[in-house]
């Protein structure tokens, strides 16, 4: 058996195991992720006026739910995945006014890591639905 055949012989089982370890099936859509948390996407907003960050919640690497008042929620969509967001201990926003806009960025700090700058793509108001998406 040649050395190339031996390498291929060893690689095939490894690649097969790797394929089995990956998640099968479609990933949930943004709408499904929001529905699981009793939200639906509302209107797009250009800015969040006089915001005060009361809380935030990780949705995925490209989306954060921000609470600004006891019952006001916004979806912050990012231009590209923000890798430190899932394990973030602290987040902050850059802004030159009292308005958060899509020209600002999210600053993410995870334990023992550098600050990651994640650029905002869009802002949407979220609406509470009061019901959860049915499990499949």
C-alpha positions, 0 to 999 in steps of 0.5 A: 500500500502506498503512503498516499493510500495509507494517509487516505485510509486514515483520513476517511474515518476521521472525516466521517467522525467529524461529519457526525459531530456537526449539527444536522438540520436547519438552524433557527431563523431570527424570527424563531429565536425572537419568538422563543423569547416572546418577541416579534420584530417591530419597526426599524428605527434610525435612533434610540433617543435618550437611551439608558441601558437597563439590561441586555440579552445575548441572542446570537453572535449578530444580535443583542436584545437591549432593554431601555425601560421596564418594557421597551426592548430593541434588537441591535443587529451587527454588521458581522459576527461579534465573537466575544458576545456570547461570553461577554461580561461587559458591553458598552456603546460608542455614541457622540450624542444621547442617541444610539444609531446604526453608525455607532458600535458595540464594545464587548469585553470578555474575561481576559480578552481585549475589547472587541468593536462590533459595528451596528447594522440596524436597530429595530423595536421589539414587540412582546407577543405573550406566547411562545413558538410551538416546539417541533 
